[in-house]
Amino acid sequence: MHTSTVFVDESGDLGFGSGSSRYITIGALIADCPDDVRRIPLHIRKRKLKKRLRQKPELEFHNSCPELRKSVLGMVMALQGVSIASVTVDKRSMPWHLRRSPERFYEEVCGELLSAAIVARGGRGSYRIVFDARPHNRPPSYGFEEGVREIIEESLFRVGLLPVRIDISVIDSHNSGGLQVADFIVGAVQRKNERGDPTYYDIIAPAMLLEKKLY
């Protein structure tokens, strides 16, 4: 049974003040050959970064220059067996019970995103899903992995798909080249929605498996 690896990250914030983002986007980078994705930050550090920047613990979309962003996204698009799924939430219309519980919101939206992506791929194979250990600068709530798994399994059951094998891990993005690349992917989607700038989204658009908006 073939195993695909899914790197999940988010862009935006869960605040509702005047300085908060209007949207929050959760994105999934699905790779049939995950090692190729993990090597992208290494290639970027060797070829693109100035010496003083090579010691940065993590490559991130929000503090990178346009050239670097385009290089990372272009390298993703050069890979075989890569697809992208995203959910963008308009926070102005979020239900109150989710506003009061960021952990529940993150769990529910991640579960819905991943369910839709697996369904779009026909429910085949097995999936190794990797989450950042510090979403929104806080650790996922206790039982997060099991909660996401239950949402996925219930969704697949409702549409009559056979169960697929799902392994979920939560790791620090500092130690994951795949999560760092996913940050650039979700940053490109968020920038299109938040700022109306499709410059980076247009690079990855051909790999979009699905793109949803909620609320």
N, C-alpha and C positions, 0 to 999 in steps of 0.2 A: 504494500500500500504506500503510495507516494505521500510524503509529508511536505507541506508548505509552511514556511515561517511567516508570521504576521507581526510586524513591528507597529505598535500603537503609541501615538503621542497626541498632544493637544496644543492649541494656540488660542490666546485670549485669556480672559480671567472670569472669575465667578462673582466679582463685585457688582454693585448696582449704584455706585456713586457717580459723581460728575466726571471723574477721570477714568471710569471703567470702560471696557470695550462694549460695543453693542452686541457683538456676536462672540460665540465661542465655538471653535471647530475641533472635532476629534477626527483624526485620520488614521488609516491603516495602510501600511505598505506591505503587500503580499508578495513574497518572493519564493520561487521554486528552487533557487540556488542562493540561499542567504549569505553564504560566505562572500559572494561577489559584492553584495550590498555592504557587508561589514568592512570590506577592504577600501571602500570609497574614501572615508576620512583619511586613511593612511596615504592613499595616492595624492589627495589634496594637500596634505601636510608636506609631502616630499616635493611636489611640483609647483604649488600655487602660493603657499604661505611664505612670508618673509621670515627670516630666522627668528626674530623676536616674538613672532606669533606662534611658532611651532610648539611652544611649551604650554599653550592654552589647554586646559584639561578637557575641553569639550567644544566642538564646533556647533554653533547655533545660528539659525536663520536671522534672528532679530538683530544681532550685532555683527553681521557679516556684510561685506561690501557687495554691490550688485554683481561684479565679476565672479566673486566666489559663489554666490547663490546660483548663478547660471551654470557655473562649472559643475557643482554638485548635482543639480537637477539634470543637466545634460548627460552626466555619467550614469545616472539612474536610467534614463531613457535609452541608453546604449546597451543595456542589459536585456537578455532574453528571459521570459517567464516572470515578468514583473507586472503587477496591476495595483491599482490604488482605489480605495473606497473612503468616503468622508461623510460626516454628518455635521452640518452647521446649524447652530441653535440661535434664534433671535431671543435674547434674554428678556426683552421687554414683554414677551408673551409667555414666558415660562410659568407653569402652575406654581402656586404659592408653596405647596408642600415640597417641591423640588428646590425652590429658592432657600428654604429653611434647612435643607439637608444636602449640602454639596456632595457628600459621599454617595448618597443614594442617587443623585442626579448622574454622577460620573459612572456609576455601576450600570444604571439603566440605559444610558445612551451608548456606552461601550457595548453592552449586550445587544442592543438593537442594531448597531452598526455592523458588528461581526456576524450576527445572524443573517442580515441582508446580504453581506458579502459572500458568505458560504452558500446561501441559496442561489445567488447570481452565478456562482461557479458550479452549480448543479449538485452541491452536497457531497462531492466526491473526495476521497482521500482523508488524510488526517492533518491536523493543524497544530503547530507549536506557536502559541500566542505570547508575545513578550510585551510587558507594560513597563513604563518608567516607575521607579520606586518613589519618585518625588513629584507626582502630578500636582500642579498648583502649589508647589513648594510644601506639600504635606504628604505623608505616607497614605496609601490606600487604606480604607477602613478594614477592620478585622472581618474576615470572611468574604473579602472582595472577590477573590478568585472563584470561590464556589458559587457566589451570586451570579457572576458573569456566565459561568458554565451552565447554570440552571436556566438562565434566560435563553441562551443559545439552544440548548437541548429542547426546551419547550417550544421554541419557534420552529425548529426543524420538524418536530413531531406534528405540529399543527398543519404544516404544508405537506405532510406525508413523505418526508425524506428519511432515509435510513440514518440511524445515528452515525456520526463520524467521531473519530478519536480526537480529543481536544486536550492538549497539555498547556497549562498556563503558568508563566513565571513572571516574577516582578523583580527587576534588577535596576541598578543605578545606571543612568544613561552615560555617566562618565566612563563606564566600562563597556559600553555597547556602541560599536560603530553603526549598527543597524538602527538603533533608536536615534542616534544623531542625524542619520539620513532622513528618518521619518519626520524629524523636527523641521527639516527644510521642506518636505512635502506638505505638511499641514500648514506651515507658514505661508506657502504659496497660495493655498486655498483660502486661508483666513484673510490674506492681504487683498484678494480679489473682492471678498464680501465686505470687509471692514472699510477699505479705502477706495474701492472701485478701481483697483489697479490689477489688471490681468497679466501683467508682464511675465511673471514667473509661472502663473497657472497655465498660460498658453504653452509653456514648454512641456508640461506633464499631462496636458489634456488628452493626448492620444492613449494614455495608459489608464484613464479613469474607467474603472469597472462600474461604479455607481457613485452618485453624489446626491445626498438628501438634505433637505432643510426641515427643521422641526419648529413647531409653534409659530 
